[in-house]
Amino acid sequence: MKLISLNDLSLKTEGYFAFKHVAFSLSQKEIIGINGDNGSGKTLLLEAISDRITPDSGELMYTPGVRIGYLPQENPQQIDQSVKKYLEETRRLSKKLAVRTDQLQGMITFLGLTPYLDRPVSQLSIGLRRRIDFLATLAGHPNVLLLDEPFVFQTKQTISQMLKLLQDLKDNGSGIIIAATNFDDSVQQYLDNGYLIKDNALQQIPYFQQKEQCRLLFRINPNSSAITKDLEKYVTENINDMVELTIPLALKGSLITKMERLNYHFEGVESSEN
């Protein structure tokens, strides 16, 4: 089911187009990535989708019941509350729709924020404040998430944990848009669709347009480790000491390396198209 649809959306700032003729939709159980250089219009597009600014032309349609959680590129507020109080008060704003207290505590622990619960948010590092704002966005349990550069100042491990939380939201019916200057393989493998905003126009990234995939075959060795969660979703067959993964072609190299590190023997690759 579509959650948000954009049709021929355009916005001008100071007489110049920030973006023009943008058209795409966000569905349930979908993660969309939007790439673009600094100043390309990503932030203004998210602000328009979140209804913080009004486009000059075009149409934005929201399915009834849509609840948007928006993580801006920078939080303009100085938050002097403790981390615990800030997150709990943010959670309560959504009342019955919010995540439960125990769920919020679980996410706090998962993202390594427990040692900072009694510290004022304003006294923490940029990276920690960013993580806290990310959790605050999730606390209301929105079914649409708009995230502007959510992974800046984060370690690879933290990014992986954030992505797992987003995957869980997706699996439970949410639609998610992530805007960033670029995505590495660890992020790209979570994306269902991707766009590039350049010269004020939004275009689908060829990798997602073509949807070219390949099948990787691995033989299980006696010392092979269990397949990790980030790889499980690609497994299409696991019988007779052989594992088959169907993956986006662009991730072939990185996923072969991951499987070999788990002591699986790479047998071959076969290209295919969806």
C-alpha positions, 0 to 999 in steps of 0.5 A: 500500500502506498503511504505517500505519493508525490506528483510533479512537485516543484519548489523555488527558493530565492527565485531558483528551483530547489527541485522541480517535477519530482514524482515518486511514491513511498509504500509500506515495507519500503526503504528509499535512499536519496543521494545528492551533494550538499545543497542539492535540495535533499533537505528541502524535499524532505521538509516538503514531504513532512509538510514543513514547507509548501511546494510551489506546484505539484501534488503531495498525497498522504494515505489516511492514518500516515504518521510522519517521524522526521529527523532533520539534518540538525536539531535546532533546539538546545535540549538541557533535559537528561537523555532519559527524560527527553526520550520519555517525554518525546515518547509520551507525545504520541500517547497510545501510538508510541512504542512501549516503555520497555521497547524504548529501553531496549532501543536505548540499550541496543544503541549503547546509550544507557551510560548517558541516561542521566546526562543533559543532552546538550552536554553530549558529543554531536554523534551521541546527540545524533543517536538520541535524536534518531531514537526520539524520532522512532519513539513515536512509532511513526509509519513513515520515517524521513531521515536526513543524514542520520548516519553522520558522526556514527561508527560502522557498528552503530550504523549497523545497529541503526539499520537493524532498527530501521529494518525492523520498522520496515518489516512491521509495515513502515515506509522509510526515506533516507537522504544522504550525500552517499551510501556505502554497501552496508547501507545500500543493501537495506535500500529497496529503491534509490534516487539521485537529486542533481541539477534540481531534478530527481532521477532513479539510480540505474542500479535500482532501475535495472534491478539486476541480480545474481545468484551466488553459490557457496559450499558449506565447510565443516568450520563454516559459521552461522550466516549472519542476520544481514545475509539471511535475507538473501538466502534462497536455498540451503540444502545438500551442503550448498547455500544459494544467495540471490543478491543485487549485482552491485553487492556481489564483491562485498557479499562474497568477501563476507561469506568467505570470512564465515568460511564458506567456499565460493563455487560460482555466480550466475546472473539474472534479472528480476 
